[in-house]
Structure formats: structure tokens, C-alpha cells
Amino acid sequence: MYYYSCGKLLITAEYLILKGAKGLAIPTKYGQKMSIVKNTEKNIIWEAYSSDNKKWIDCKFDLNFKLIKSKNTKTQYIYSLLKLLKKIDEFSPGFAGQGLKVLTNLEFERNWGLGSSSTLINNISNWLNIDPYKFLKMTYKGSGYDIAVAKTKKSIFFEKKGDFNKVVQTNFSPPFKDNLFFIHLNKKVDTQSEVTKFLNYKNEYSNEILKINSLGEMIVKENNQKQFNEMIKEHEEIISKIIYKKPIQSIHFKDFYGQIKSLGSWGGDFILASGDNETPKYFSKKGFETIIPFSEMKL
């Protein structure tokens, strides 16, 4: 059996999406594959391969989820996998049957933040026919927008209202998209700890959510790049105040002639740069190697 889920990028409402803001998200051309093969040895073999086809998880468990052996696998990954297997068994008791082998293959670097967890959750949910949102809630913290993107494979507005998820498909393909680039900051932020930290803030951010929702609706329709830049700048300023961090452009890219927006957890993963055809050179000179044009990233 074979399963595939595309990755995602959250364009608007980072952090506030956890408090019910409406976030604009896009699917990426990079995703994760998962294959399930029968195994006659009465155990569970789990192998995970990175985008360069190197094995980063190589574990064998018995049918009671006791580790039999692992090879070149960090302890934290073994622990996470063990927790995941036990959660899978809660949702689908006896899922392993008489034994199975699970193979996963990422198409993107693990530190890119495109959804190595959410694509895995969606693949597992498709395999076992379980609710991916409930499964996500039991395994990782998060709003669930990444699951919605994996399910629809479309640009969406995602809004969480209690236990209800409102998903509206949209089209985000601005006429100036050739001037938009995604640059990886060569850092990985611990999304789970960032999520936990923000959820601990007691403020409901009602006014900020209204502003972010309005900006998202304008951003997706905007045809003028100058206006678009003003909108993403305002978005940065709003988020900056609620998470007590300065916008990245004011720290590292003061001389950039366009506008930069952080994506996801601030300080790592990707940023969105709105510039021109010289933008890749600007970031390349500053030592950034992963510079992906909008059309090469968005599915």
C-alpha cells in the first residue's frame, strides 16, 4: 500500500491561527511518501528516509511495541516513534496484524518546516481510515491547517472554531509571483515548544485576529506588489507585538529593498521575500543557499 501527502506553508496568521484566526496556507510541490509492506517476522519494522535517500530511522519493535533493535537512530526519534506507534494502536487496535514494514520518504529537508509530522499523520490516517484531526490532537499540538492542506492539495483559508475546522479553498497566485521567493534561514525552530509557549498566553487577541483576518483576505486578492508589500509589513508588525520579537527584516535584512515576511515559527524555517529578479542574488550573497521561487514551491 502506498500513500502520499503534500507539504504546506502558512502565509498568514502564524501563531494567531492557534487562537482562531483565519490563516492562508498553500500546498507545496514537496511532500512525504509512505509504503506499507507485509512482514512475516511478527514484528514492526520502521524505516524513514530523508530527501537525500539516507536512512535516519531504522527500528524494529515486537508486536507489543518493545524495541528489538535500532541502527543509527537517535534516542529522541526512537522515543517519538514509540509514542506514535502506541497512539496508532489506540485508534486502530491490532493495526500491525502479524507484522508489517513501514517505509517513509521525505521529499524535502527535515529542517525546512514543510510538515514532516503533518504529512506523516495524514498518510497514517489515510492508511488506517481514521480522523486525521483527532489523531493530530492526540499526537502533536497544532491548529490542523497543515492536515487540511494535505487533504485538499489546494490553497486554503483555515479557521479553527473549538472542535470545528472551517476550510475554504481559495486561489493564491498573484500576478507578481515571479518576484516572490521562499528563503530558508538555515535554522530549525522547535515548533512544538513555540506552540506550547504561545498557547500559554492567556490573551485572546480579539482585535489582532480581526486585523489579521482582514489582511489575509486582502493579501490573497492583491494584484499590486507595492500594496502587497505594505500588507505583509503590517502583518509582521502585528505578530511582532504579540510574540515579543522584532521582525526579521529589521534585524538581519535592513538593506533589503523589498519586503520580507516570516512564515511559521519566527526565527527559523522559511521567510517570504517580495522583491524582483535580483532578489536571489541578494540572499545568495548573504550566504543563504536555499532560495526557491514561488512557482517552484507552490503546488
N, C-alpha and C positions, 0 to 999 in steps of 0.2 A: 504494500500500500504506500502511496506517495501523496504528500501534502505540501502546499506552498502558501506562504503569506508574504505580502509586500511590506516594506518598512514604511516609516512615516516621518514627517517633520511638522511640528506645531508652529504655525506662522504668527498667530496672535494669541493673547490671553494666557501666556505661560504663568504659572503659579495660581492666578485667579481662576483658572478653569477648575481648580480643586474646590473653589468656593461657589461654583455655579455660574461662572462667566461663560459666555459663548466663544469658543475657540475655533479659529480657522486652521485646518490641518490638510496637508497634501500627502498623497501616496508617493513612494519613491520607486525607482526602477530597480533598486536593490532590495532583496528580501532574504528569506530563510527557507530552505528545503528540509523536509523530514521524510524519512523512509522507515517503514516498519516491516521487519522480516521475521518469520517464524524461527524459533531457536529450539532445537530438540534436547538441549543440555539441561533443561529445567532450571534456568536462571535468567536474569535480565542483564543484557549487555548494552551499555550506552556509550556511543562514540560520537563526539562532537568535533567538527572540522571548521577551521577558520577560513577566511576568504582566500588565503594562500594555500589552502588544502592541507594545512598542518593540523594534526590532532591535538586538541587542547583538553579534551576529556576522554578518558579511556578507563571505564569502570565495569566491574562485574558484581552483581548482587544476587543473593539467593531469592527465592520467591517470598521470603519474609522480610526482604529489604535489608538483610545483613550484608555488609561489604565482604566480598570474597577476595577481590584483588583490585588494585588500581595501578596504572602505569603513567608516570609523568603527568600526574594530575594534582593541582594544588588542593590542599586540605579544604579551603573555603568552597571550592567547586564541588568537592565530594559531599560536603555538608549540605550545600544548596540543592544538589541533585537528590540527595536522600530525602530532604524535606519535600521536594517536589513529587517524588515517587509516592510518598505517604499520602500527600494531598490528592494525587490522582486516584489512589486506591479508595479514598473516602468518597469520591464522586462516582467511581466506577469499580466497585469491589471485584477483585479477581481479574483485573484487566490484563494481567500478564499471562493468564492461562497456564499452559505448561511450559512457558518460556518465550521470550522474544528478544529481538535485537533492534535497537533504535539508533538510527544514523541521522545526524543533523548537519547541515552545511550552510554556513553564513555566506552571503554574497558581499557583505560589507565588513569593514574593520570593526572589531568588537568595541573599540573606544569611540566610534562615530556617534553613538546615541540614536541610531535609526530604529531601535526596537528589537534588540536581540531577545529580550524577555517576552514582549508582546507578540512577536511573530511565533515564538515557541508556544505560548499559551494558546494562540489561535489555532495553530496546527494540531496541538494535542486535543483541543476542543472539537475540531472537525473530525479527528480520528475516532474519538470516543462518543461523539454526538452529545456533548454536554454544553451547558450555557457558558460561553467564554467570559462574560462579565462577572458571573458568580465565581467562576474559577479564578479569575484575576483577583477578585476581592479576597479570596482565601489564600492566595499565594504571594501577591505583591500589592503594595499600596499604589494608588493612581486613580485618575478620573475614568479611564476606559476609552478615551478618544482614540488611542492607538489601536485598540481592538476594532473600533468602528471603521477606521481606515482600512485595516486588514480585511474586514468583511466586505466593504463596499468597493475597495480599489479605486475610489474616487476622491476628489477634493470635497471636504465636508465642513459644515459648521456643527460642532458638538457642544451640547449643553447638558449638564448633569443636574437633575432636579430630584433630590432624595435618592430613591432607588430606581428612578426612571431616567433613561438616557434619550434625549432628543437629538436625532441625527438628521440633518438636512443636507442633501447633496448640492454642491454649487460648482461653479467653474472659475478657477483662478488661473488665468493665463493672460496677464497684462500685455498690451501691445509693445511695451518696452522690456519684455522679458529677456531679450538678448543682453540687456545691461544689468541683469541680476545674477549674482554669483553666491554660492554657498562655500564658505571657507572654514575648514576645520582648524581649531585653535591648538591642536596637538596636546590637549588636556582632556581628561575624563572626569566629570563631576559625578559624585555618588548621588544619583537621582533619588534613591530611596531615602537617604538621610535628609536631602533637601526637601522632599515631600513631607516627611515627618515633622521637620522643623517648621515649615510653613503652616501645616495643619494645626500645630500647637498654638499659633497666633489666634487669639480669641476674636479679633475684629472680623466683622462680616464684609467689610469693604463695599457697602451698597453703592455709594457714589462712584467709586473707582470701576466697579463692574459695569455700571451703566455707560460710563465713558468708553471702556474697553470694548463693550458690545457694539456701540455706535461706530467706533473706529474700525472694527473688524468688518462691519457691513460696508463701510466706505472704501476701505483698502481693497476689498475683493472686486469692486466695481471701477476703481480709479483708472483712468486712461492717460493721465498726465503724470509723468515721472516726478516733476518738481513737487506737485501736490502729494503724491505718494510718499515722497521723502519726508515731507512735513508731518504726515500722519504717523509714519513709523518712529519719527523723532519724538512726537508727543506720547506715543505708546511707551517708548523707552523711559521717558521722564516719569510716567505714572507708576510703572513697575519698580523703577529705581527707588521711589519714595517708600513703597510698602515692604521692600525686602532689604532696605538699608544698604544698597550697593550702588556705586556710581555706574552710569552707562559705560560700556567698554570703549566706545569711541572717545570719550573724554579722558580715558586713562592711557590707552595704547595706540590710538589712531587719530590723534588730534589733527594731523595734517591731511587726513583723507578728505577729498573734495566732494564726495557724495555723502550718503547716509548709511549707517550701519545699525542693524537690529540684532540683538541677542535672540537665540532660539532655545527653548527648553530651559534647563537649569543654567543660570548665568555663570559665566566664568569658564565654561568648557564646551565641548561638543562643537556644533556649528554656529556660525553667525551668517546673517544675510547681508550682503553688501549691494547697495544700489548705486551704480556708478556709470561707467561706459566701457568701451572695448579695451581701454588701457588698465582697467581695474585688476585683471590677473597679474600684470607686471608689478603693480604697486604692492600687492600682497606677497608675491614671489620674492621681491627684493627684501622684504621684511622676514624672510625665512619660512614662509608658510608654503607647504608643498601640495596640500590637498585643496584645490580650487576647482569647484565643479559648477559649470554653467547651469542656470535654471532648467533649461530644456534637457540637459543630460541627467538631472536629478529627478525631476518630476515625471511620474509615470504617465 
